[in-house]
Amino acid sequence: MVDAAIGEDTVARPRRAATRRGLRHALKRKSTVAFLLTLPLILLITLLVVYPAAYSVHLATLNKSMQRFVGFGNFEFLFKRDTFWLVVKQSCIFAITAVVFKALIGFIVAHFVHNIPAKGQRKWRGMLLVPWVIPPAMSTLAWLWLFDPSYSAFNYTLAFFGIGPIPWTGDAAWARFSVILVNVWYGAPFFMIMYLAALKSVPEQLYEAAAIDGANWWQRIWFVTLPMMRNIIAITTLFSLIVTFANFDIVRILTAGGPLDKTHIFATWAFRVGIEGSDIPLGASVSLFMVPILAVAAIFILRDVSKRGNES
């Protein structure tokens, strides 16, 4: 028996040594170490993102009482409602318009800050980032006071120029303008700081070569700055488009979707239908309709980024 035990130990020792060597070899690989380091984040994303998304898909296939499977019945019901298509239209107008203006203003302000001497840049960056740092709900409450129909600070100022009171949140067109304005004010600093970082990575030699070739200011922007920043512009636009489409607090606090549902977007109408209307599956169906729209935008933008990456 002793000899048998010794023999088994002799056979097991090389196996354990081989296992340890294999483990050490695996840990030396960068991909394995990277996976182990990101594993907690992967688990967190799975818990907070993947599971809720899968559960939303499940909810969207149930009836109002969540006791019977209806398949695509909720989507068929939505497609027959005029309000739903109004929400789709308003969400697209709100997101696209806001993102375009945020990108344009961020680009202009980034150039302004980039051309300031280095000593003053830190002060300007800090001040311009304030709208983005303040919680949206808190800043929107301040804007709500500015738009107040009775005590509007904007209307009080316009009265000095003989301009009558504007129904900022009482008229459909002005209400749409108001929510877009607040979203642009809140999101433009994000574009500014991203574009400022991209501008600092553009080699000065390219501008000098363009100036020697006789390029004016606009030509240097068009042929040097924009091509060098195209990837960061595309990624920033995609990220902002996703966040803007899913925006809730600005519209909810400022107009609550009014007047007459004219400013509802996907998130606020999903809340109205799902929570306030006590139809959770239908609300989940409304929110899930954002997925194909954002997926199409992501495919086109990321494919363009990948194409330029392969060319370079």
PLY file of the C-alpha trace (Angstrom):
ply
format ascii 1.0
element vertex 312
property float x
property float y
property float z
element edge 311
property int vertex1
property int vertex2
end_header
0.00 0.00 0.00
2.85 2.35 0.78
4.43 1.61 -2.58
1.08 2.28 -4.30
0.69 5.60 -2.50
4.24 6.60 -3.43
3.53 5.66 -7.02
0.34 7.73 -7.16
2.13 10.72 -5.64
4.92 10.36 -8.17
2.39 10.45 -11.01
0.37 13.34 -9.51
3.39 15.58 -8.91
4.22 16.15 -12.62
0.54 16.80 -13.29
0.37 19.48 -10.58
3.60 21.01 -11.82
2.24 21.06 -15.38
-0.97 22.69 -14.16
0.97 25.40 -12.32
3.16 26.01 -15.38
0.05 26.28 -17.56
-1.54 28.73 -15.13
1.60 30.88 -15.00
1.80 30.81 -18.79
-1.85 31.88 -19.10
-1.38 34.73 -16.62
1.60 36.00 -18.62
-0.61 36.46 -21.68
-1.84 40.04 -21.98
-5.27 39.01 -23.24
-5.86 36.78 -20.22
-4.77 39.46 -17.77
-6.94 42.03 -19.55
-9.95 39.72 -19.36
-9.44 39.07 -15.65
-9.09 42.79 -14.93
-12.26 43.64 -16.85
-14.25 40.70 -15.49
-15.79 42.71 -12.58
-16.93 45.38 -15.06
-18.35 42.73 -17.39
-20.31 41.22 -14.52
-21.55 44.66 -13.47
-22.69 45.49 -17.02
-24.41 42.12 -17.26
-26.22 42.76 -14.00
-27.21 46.38 -14.65
-27.62 46.46 -18.44
-27.98 43.06 -20.08
-30.44 41.60 -17.57
-32.76 44.67 -17.51
-32.68 44.78 -21.33
-33.59 41.11 -21.59
-36.32 41.55 -19.00
-37.72 44.51 -20.98
-37.95 42.32 -24.08
-39.80 39.74 -22.00
-42.21 42.38 -20.62
-42.95 43.70 -24.11
-44.39 40.30 -25.09
-46.96 40.23 -22.24
-50.44 41.68 -21.93
-51.35 44.55 -19.60
-51.83 42.27 -16.58
-48.47 40.57 -17.39
-50.09 37.14 -17.19
-50.50 36.21 -20.85
-48.04 36.02 -23.76
-49.12 38.25 -26.68
-45.98 38.21 -28.86
-45.83 41.34 -31.00
-49.33 42.41 -29.99
-48.10 45.48 -28.10
-46.11 46.68 -31.09
-49.07 46.16 -33.42
-51.20 48.22 -31.05
-48.61 51.01 -31.01
-48.29 51.12 -34.79
-52.02 51.87 -35.04
-51.84 54.86 -32.70
-51.21 58.32 -34.16
-49.64 59.48 -30.90
-46.92 56.86 -31.21
-45.83 58.09 -34.64
-45.97 61.65 -33.34
-43.58 60.59 -30.56
-41.27 58.92 -33.11
-41.20 62.10 -35.19
-40.64 64.35 -32.19
-37.89 62.10 -30.79
-35.99 62.17 -34.09
-36.37 65.95 -34.45
-35.36 66.53 -30.84
-32.32 64.24 -30.93
-30.97 65.18 -34.38
-31.48 68.93 -33.95
-29.97 68.97 -30.46
-26.95 66.88 -31.47
-26.25 69.03 -34.54
-26.31 72.25 -32.51
-24.29 70.72 -29.66
-21.64 69.57 -32.12
-21.55 72.94 -33.91
-21.39 75.02 -30.73
-18.88 72.62 -29.15
-16.64 72.86 -32.22
-16.72 76.67 -32.25
-16.12 77.01 -28.51
-13.33 74.40 -28.62
-11.51 76.50 -31.23
-12.01 79.60 -29.10
-10.51 77.92 -26.03
-7.74 76.25 -28.06
-6.51 79.65 -29.30
-6.38 81.14 -25.78
-2.91 81.23 -24.17
-2.18 78.16 -22.05
-2.39 80.07 -18.75
-6.00 81.11 -19.31
-7.27 77.84 -20.78
-7.78 76.10 -17.44
-10.06 78.88 -16.20
-12.16 78.87 -19.36
-12.43 75.08 -19.43
-13.64 75.07 -15.85
-16.28 77.73 -16.45
-17.56 76.24 -19.70
-17.92 72.78 -18.15
-20.27 74.04 -15.42
-23.52 73.35 -17.38
-22.44 69.76 -18.00
-21.36 69.17 -14.39
-24.61 70.39 -12.80
-27.23 67.60 -12.51
-29.74 67.98 -15.39
-32.77 67.90 -13.10
-31.41 70.76 -11.00
-30.44 72.96 -13.95
-33.76 72.24 -15.71
-35.64 73.55 -12.67
-33.77 76.84 -13.10
-34.74 76.93 -16.78
-38.34 76.20 -15.79
-38.32 79.41 -13.78
-36.86 81.30 -16.74
-39.70 79.99 -18.92
-42.45 80.51 -16.31
-45.61 81.90 -18.00
-46.24 84.48 -15.24
-42.77 85.36 -13.93
-40.52 84.50 -16.86
-37.16 86.24 -16.66
-36.91 86.02 -20.46
-40.29 87.70 -21.00
-39.40 90.35 -18.43
-36.24 91.17 -20.41
-38.03 91.10 -23.77
-40.63 93.55 -22.44
-37.95 96.28 -22.38
-37.66 95.91 -26.16
-41.41 96.03 -26.70
-41.68 92.30 -27.45
-44.80 90.65 -26.08
-44.71 87.66 -23.72
-43.77 84.37 -25.38
-45.57 81.18 -24.28
-42.34 79.23 -23.90
-43.94 76.03 -22.66
-47.57 76.74 -23.59
-47.20 76.68 -27.36
-46.12 73.50 -29.19
-43.47 75.15 -31.38
-41.98 77.21 -28.55
-42.09 74.21 -26.19
-40.08 72.12 -28.69
-37.62 75.00 -29.03
-37.32 75.26 -25.24
-36.50 71.60 -24.60
-33.95 71.59 -27.44
-32.38 74.80 -26.11
-31.97 73.34 -22.62
-30.53 70.09 -24.00
-28.03 72.02 -26.14
-27.03 74.18 -23.17
-26.46 71.08 -21.07
-24.67 68.92 -23.68
-22.53 71.38 -25.65
-19.71 71.43 -23.02
-19.23 67.68 -23.50
-18.59 68.22 -27.23
-16.36 71.16 -26.39
-14.04 69.20 -24.10
-13.86 66.23 -26.51
-13.11 68.44 -29.51
-10.58 70.45 -27.52
-8.69 67.26 -26.71
-8.80 66.27 -30.40
-7.56 69.71 -31.49
-4.53 69.43 -29.23
-3.58 66.16 -30.96
-3.47 67.74 -34.44
0.21 68.33 -35.39
1.10 71.99 -35.86
3.24 71.00 -38.83
0.12 70.29 -40.85
-1.17 73.83 -40.31
2.22 75.26 -41.18
2.37 73.23 -44.39
-1.17 74.32 -45.31
-0.27 77.98 -44.65
2.82 77.67 -46.86
0.60 76.28 -49.61
-1.58 79.39 -49.33
-4.56 77.91 -47.47
-6.75 80.41 -45.67
-8.39 79.90 -42.27
-11.46 78.13 -43.63
-9.40 75.85 -45.89
-7.20 74.84 -42.94
-10.34 73.95 -40.98
-11.87 72.00 -43.88
-8.80 70.16 -45.17
-6.73 69.73 -41.99
-8.78 70.03 -38.80
-11.94 68.17 -39.83
-10.19 65.17 -41.45
-7.97 64.78 -38.36
-11.00 64.97 -36.05
-13.46 62.87 -38.05
-13.21 59.80 -35.85
-13.70 61.67 -32.57
-16.56 63.66 -34.15
-18.27 60.42 -35.24
-17.86 58.67 -31.88
-18.94 61.74 -29.90
-21.97 62.22 -32.14
-23.01 58.58 -31.74
-22.64 58.71 -27.96
-24.59 61.97 -27.70
-27.29 60.66 -30.05
-27.86 57.65 -27.80
-27.98 59.77 -24.64
-30.25 62.40 -26.23
-32.68 59.80 -27.57
-32.94 58.32 -24.09
-33.28 61.72 -22.40
-36.01 61.91 -19.79
-35.46 64.53 -17.11
-35.34 67.67 -19.30
-38.62 67.03 -21.11
-40.29 65.60 -18.02
-39.49 68.61 -15.82
-39.87 71.32 -18.44
-43.07 70.35 -20.27
-44.10 66.86 -19.05
-44.75 66.08 -22.72
-47.22 68.93 -23.18
-48.92 70.78 -24.57
-51.21 68.01 -25.92
-48.35 65.47 -26.17
-46.49 67.74 -28.60
-43.12 67.42 -26.85
-43.23 63.79 -25.77
-40.19 61.69 -26.68
-39.66 57.95 -26.24
-38.60 58.05 -22.58
-41.31 60.42 -21.36
-44.10 58.73 -23.30
-42.94 55.29 -22.13
-43.19 56.65 -18.56
-46.64 58.10 -19.26
-47.93 54.84 -20.77
-46.08 52.38 -18.55
-46.04 53.99 -15.10
-48.81 56.57 -15.10
-51.02 54.47 -17.38
-50.31 51.25 -15.45
-49.40 49.36 -18.64
-45.82 48.23 -18.02
-45.58 45.92 -21.11
-46.74 48.71 -23.44
-44.29 51.14 -21.87
-41.50 48.60 -22.37
-42.52 48.26 -26.03
-42.26 52.04 -26.49
-38.78 52.17 -24.97
-37.58 49.18 -27.02
-38.52 50.92 -30.25
-35.44 53.13 -29.76
-33.19 50.11 -30.27
-33.58 49.67 -34.06
-33.28 53.43 -34.67
-30.07 53.70 -32.66
-28.74 50.43 -34.11
-29.04 51.78 -37.66
-27.27 55.02 -36.66
-24.53 53.07 -34.86
-23.94 50.76 -37.83
-23.48 53.62 -40.29
-21.27 55.71 -37.97
-19.07 52.84 -36.73
-18.72 51.40 -40.24
-17.44 54.77 -41.43
-15.00 54.93 -38.50
-13.77 51.39 -39.19
-13.38 52.14 -42.90
-11.21 55.19 -42.20
-9.19 53.17 -39.67
-8.42 50.52 -42.28
-7.45 53.16 -44.82
-4.99 54.73 -42.40
0 1
1 2
2 3
3 4
4 5
5 6
6 7
7 8
8 9
9 10
10 11
11 12
12 13
13 14
14 15
15 16
16 17
17 18
18 19
19 20
20 21
21 22
22 23
23 24
24 25
25 26
26 27
27 28
28 29
29 30
30 31
31 32
32 33
33 34
34 35
35 36
36 37
37 38
38 39
39 40
40 41
41 42
42 43
43 44
44 45
45 46
46 47
47 48
48 49
49 50
50 51
51 52
52 53
53 54
54 55
55 56
56 57
57 58
58 59
59 60
60 61
61 62
62 63
63 64
64 65
65 66
66 67
67 68
68 69
69 70
70 71
71 72
72 73
73 74
74 75
75 76
76 77
77 78
78 79
79 80
80 81
81 82
82 83
83 84
84 85
85 86
86 87
87 88
88 89
89 90
90 91
91 92
92 93
93 94
94 95
95 96
96 97
97 98
98 99
99 100
100 101
101 102
102 103
103 104
104 105
105 106
106 107
107 108
108 109
109 110
110 111
111 112
112 113
113 114
114 115
115 116
116 117
117 118
118 119
119 120
120 121
121 122
122 123
123 124
124 125
125 126
126 127
127 128
128 129
129 130
130 131
131 132
132 133
133 134
134 135
135 136
136 137
137 138
138 139
139 140
140 141
141 142
142 143
143 144
144 145
145 146
146 147
147 148
148 149
149 150
150 151
151 152
152 153
153 154
154 155
155 156
156 157
157 158
158 159
159 160
160 161
161 162
162 163
163 164
164 165
165 166
166 167
167 168
168 169
169 170
170 171
171 172
172 173
173 174
174 175
175 176
176 177
177 178
178 179
179 180
180 181
181 182
182 183
183 184
184 185
185 186
186 187
187 188
188 189
189 190
190 191
191 192
192 193
193 194
194 195
195 196
196 197
197 198
198 199
199 200
200 201
201 202
202 203
203 204
204 205
205 206
206 207
207 208
208 209
209 210
210 211
211 212
212 213
213 214
214 215
215 216
216 217
217 218
218 219
219 220
220 221
221 222
222 223
223 224
224 225
225 226
226 227
227 228
228 229
229 230
230 231
231 232
232 233
233 234
234 235
235 236
236 237
237 238
238 239
239 240
240 241
241 242
242 243
243 244
244 245
245 246
246 247
247 248
248 249
249 250
250 251
251 252
252 253
253 254
254 255
255 256
256 257
257 258
258 259
259 260
260 261
261 262
262 263
263 264
264 265
265 266
266 267
267 268
268 269
269 270
270 271
271 272
272 273
273 274
274 275
275 276
276 277
277 278
278 279
279 280
280 281
281 282
282 283
283 284
284 285
285 286
286 287
287 288
288 289
289 290
290 291
291 292
292 293
293 294
294 295
295 296
296 297
297 298
298 299
299 300
300 301
301 302
302 303
303 304
304 305
305 306
306 307
307 308
308 309
309 310
310 311
